[in-house]
Amino acid sequence: MRKVNLMPIYNHNGTLCQAVNIAAFVANAQNAAAPGGPLPLLNGPGINLGVNETALANIGPDPQITRAFGLITCAAVIYTSTHPLAVAGAWVHHANAGHVSVIDVKTAIAALGHPSPASILVIFAHPGALDPGYAVSIATITGQGIPANQVVQIPNLIVSQFGINNLGWIG
């Protein structure tokens, strides 16, 4: 049964698996009664974003990993769009203490070529448990028109990094 207006929370089981496609991950989380399973992981060299750093990860043939690195209380926030005219890429934000502002969301939308917010998928991954601060940031994201059921929260990361590669695979 598809959850129309609820934000999926993906509770991993403490094991790791290969990276997975972001669109498939969001769709699976939307359709699961209790989203969860192994935590996807991307290995290899890449662009490691420190606190408050952002970057556009290009989706295409050139190998690349862009990740928020050194997550302790911060969050990796990854935005991409399913709109056919959107930039072929993902905006990656290493959000300090998980804080996402309206400007951060608008910057992500602009970096993706200003697609309709209804076409945007977001991963909000953090090493801590669910808390009110993370909830405020997610409300800021959805407050800019991104549907709540297209924002997947991954709490309690067991690794200190999360990102996306040039194929649109997250981990």
C-alpha positions as CSV (number, residue, x, y, z in Angstrom):
1,M,0.0,0.0,0.0
2,R,1.5,3.3,-1.1
3,K,1.9,6.0,1.6
4,V,0.7,9.1,0.0
5,N,1.6,11.9,2.4
6,L,3.9,10.2,4.9
7,M,7.7,10.7,5.0
8,P,9.3,7.2,4.8
9,I,11.8,6.5,7.6
10,Y,14.3,3.8,6.5
11,N,15.4,1.8,9.6
12,H,18.5,-0.2,8.5
13,N,19.2,-3.5,10.3
14,G,22.8,-2.8,11.1
15,T,24.3,-4.5,8.1
16,L,25.7,-3.1,4.9
17,C,25.0,-3.8,1.2
18,Q,26.0,-2.4,-2.1
19,A,24.8,1.0,-3.2
20,V,21.3,1.3,-4.6
21,N,19.7,3.5,-7.2
22,I,18.2,6.6,-5.5
23,A,14.8,6.5,-7.3
24,A,14.4,2.8,-6.6
25,F,15.4,3.3,-3.0
26,V,12.7,6.1,-2.5
27,A,10.1,4.1,-4.4
28,N,10.8,1.0,-2.2
29,A,10.6,3.1,1.0
30,Q,7.3,4.7,-0.2
31,N,5.7,1.3,-0.8
32,A,7.0,-0.6,2.2
33,A,4.8,-1.0,5.3
34,A,8.0,-0.6,7.5
35,P,10.9,0.6,5.3
36,G,14.2,-1.0,6.3
37,G,16.9,-3.5,5.5
38,P,20.7,-3.2,4.9
39,L,22.3,0.2,4.8
40,P,23.7,0.9,1.3
41,L,27.4,1.8,1.1
42,L,29.5,3.5,-1.6
43,N,33.2,2.7,-1.4
44,G,36.1,4.3,-3.3
45,P,37.7,7.6,-3.8
46,G,35.6,10.6,-4.3
47,I,34.7,14.2,-3.4
48,N,34.4,14.3,0.4
49,L,32.3,17.3,1.6
50,G,33.0,18.7,5.0
51,V,30.7,20.6,7.3
52,N,28.4,23.0,5.4
53,E,29.9,22.1,2.0
54,T,27.8,21.4,-1.0
55,A,28.4,20.1,-4.5
56,L,26.6,19.0,-7.7
57,A,27.3,15.4,-8.4
58,N,27.0,14.8,-12.1
59,I,25.0,11.8,-13.3
60,G,26.8,10.4,-16.4
61,P,29.6,8.3,-17.7
62,D,32.5,9.8,-15.7
63,P,33.1,7.8,-12.5
64,Q,32.6,10.0,-9.4
65,I,31.4,9.7,-5.8
66,T,30.3,12.8,-4.0
67,R,29.6,12.3,-0.3
68,A,29.1,14.1,3.0
69,F,32.0,12.8,5.0
70,G,32.8,12.9,8.8
71,L,29.1,12.8,9.9
72,I,28.8,12.9,13.6
73,T,25.7,15.0,14.3
74,C,25.4,16.3,10.8
75,A,23.3,15.0,8.0
76,A,23.9,14.1,4.4
77,V,21.1,15.7,2.3
78,I,20.9,14.5,-1.3
79,Y,18.5,16.1,-3.8
80,T,17.8,14.9,-7.3
81,S,14.9,15.3,-9.8
82,T,12.9,12.9,-11.9
83,H,11.9,15.8,-14.3
84,P,13.2,15.1,-17.8
85,L,14.5,18.7,-18.2
86,A,16.2,18.8,-14.8
87,V,20.0,18.8,-14.6
88,A,21.4,15.3,-14.8
89,G,22.8,15.3,-11.3
90,A,22.3,15.4,-7.6
91,W,22.9,18.2,-5.1
92,V,24.8,16.9,-2.0
93,H,24.8,19.0,1.2
94,H,26.7,18.2,4.4
95,A,24.3,19.9,6.7
96,N,25.8,21.1,10.0
97,A,24.0,19.4,12.9
98,G,21.4,18.4,10.3
99,H,20.2,22.1,9.9
100,V,18.7,22.8,6.5
101,S,17.5,26.4,5.8
102,V,15.0,27.6,3.2
103,I,18.0,29.1,1.3
104,D,19.7,25.6,1.3
105,V,16.6,24.1,-0.3
106,K,16.2,26.9,-2.8
107,T,19.9,26.5,-3.7
108,A,19.5,22.8,-4.3
109,I,16.4,23.4,-6.5
110,A,18.3,26.0,-8.5
111,A,21.3,23.6,-8.9
112,L,19.0,21.0,-10.4
113,G,17.8,23.5,-13.0
114,H,14.6,24.7,-11.2
115,P,12.5,21.6,-11.7
116,S,9.1,21.4,-10.1
117,P,9.6,20.6,-6.4
118,A,7.1,17.8,-6.9
119,S,9.7,16.0,-9.0
120,I,12.4,16.1,-6.4
121,L,13.6,13.1,-4.4
122,V,15.5,13.7,-1.1
123,I,17.6,11.5,1.1
124,F,18.2,12.8,4.6
125,A,20.7,10.5,6.3
126,H,22.2,11.1,9.7
127,P,24.1,9.2,12.4
128,G,21.9,10.1,15.3
129,A,18.4,9.0,16.3
130,L,15.3,10.9,15.2
131,D,15.1,14.3,17.0
132,P,13.2,17.6,16.8
133,G,16.1,19.4,15.1
134,Y,16.1,16.9,12.2
135,A,12.3,17.1,12.0
136,V,12.5,20.9,11.7
137,S,14.9,20.6,8.8
138,I,12.8,18.0,7.0
139,A,9.8,20.3,7.5
140,T,11.8,23.1,5.9
141,I,12.5,20.8,2.9
142,T,8.8,19.8,2.5
143,G,7.8,23.4,3.1
144,Q,9.4,24.3,-0.2
145,G,6.9,22.0,-2.1
146,I,8.9,18.8,-2.1
147,P,6.3,16.1,-1.2
148,A,6.9,14.5,2.2
149,N,6.7,11.0,0.7
150,Q,9.6,11.8,-1.5
151,V,11.9,12.6,1.4
152,V,13.4,9.5,2.9
153,Q,15.0,9.8,6.3
154,I,17.8,7.3,7.2
155,P,18.5,7.7,11.0
156,N,21.3,6.0,13.0
157,L,23.9,5.7,10.3
158,I,26.6,3.1,11.2
159,V,29.1,4.8,8.9
160,S,30.3,8.4,9.0
161,Q,29.5,9.1,5.3
162,F,26.7,9.1,2.8
163,G,26.6,10.2,-0.8
164,I,25.8,9.4,-4.4
165,N,27.8,8.3,-7.5
166,N,27.7,9.2,-11.2
167,L,25.2,6.4,-11.8
168,G,22.7,7.8,-9.3
169,W,23.4,5.1,-6.7
170,I,23.4,6.1,-3.0
171,G,25.3,4.8,-0.1
